[in-house]
Amino acid sequence: MTAPSELDAGIRSVLKQHGRLSQDADTLADDADLYQAGMSSHASVNVMLGLEGQFDVEFPDRMLTRSVFSSIAAIRAALDELLG
């Protein structure tokens, strides 16, 4: 299992690389809306692929929703579930 701080660092790193955010991912609150911070639907797909590579997981179809990628906290919850 990945430690929470490592998980957050990995999420923020992927967001920096793929999220196309209008502000630095390190400055965002965990519950900040990533779409309001500039992430497009297209960028969210790239974020998902980046997260799959970073954490060696695969998001199942049921998790491929806007809400799963809406915030760092939502992404963390999904990864917690996938990483068990």
N, C-alpha and C positions, 0 to 999 in steps of 0.2 A: 504494500500500500504506500502511496505517495504522501509525504507529510504535508499538512495544510500550507505551510509557507512555500514549499516547493511547488505545490499545485498552483497557488496564486501567482508565483513568479513565472511558471510555465504559461499560464493563461495570459498574463499581461505581455509576455514575450511574443506569443502568437498574435495577440491583438496589435502589437506594435508593427509586426511584419505584414499582416494581412488585413487588418481592420479598416484601414484608410480613415482613421479617426481624426477629427479636427483638433484634438488635444492629446497630450501624452497619456498613454494608458496607465502609467504609474501615478498620475495625479487624479484619476477617476475614483470616485467612491465605489465600493463593491456593488451598491444597488443603483448606480447611475445607469440611465437608459443608453445603451450603446448606439441605438439607432438615432437618438437625439444628438449623440456625440459625433455623428457623421457616418456611421457604418451603413452601407447600402445592403440590399438583399444579396446582390452579387458578392460583395465583400464578405457577407456572413457565410457563404458557401466556402470561400477560401479560408475563413477562420475555422470552419468545421474540419476541413481537410488538414489544416495545420495542426489542429488539436489532435486529430486522429494519428498523425505522424509523431507528434510530440509525446503523446501518452500511450501509444500502441493500443488504441481502442478503435471500435467502429460504432458510430452512432446508428442505432436501429431506426427504422422508418418512423416509429412512434415518437421519436425525439426530434425529428426533422421539422420543427415548428419555430416560428419567430420567437415565441416566449422562452424557449430553451437557450437562445443566444441573445437575449435581451439585456443581460447584465452579467457582470463578472460573478455575482452570487448565483445567478441561474445556471451559468456554465459550470461553476464549481459543484453545484448540486447534481447536475447531470453526470459530471465526471466521477463524483463520489459514488454514484449508483453504478456506473460502468466499471469502475476500478474495484468495487466491492470491498 
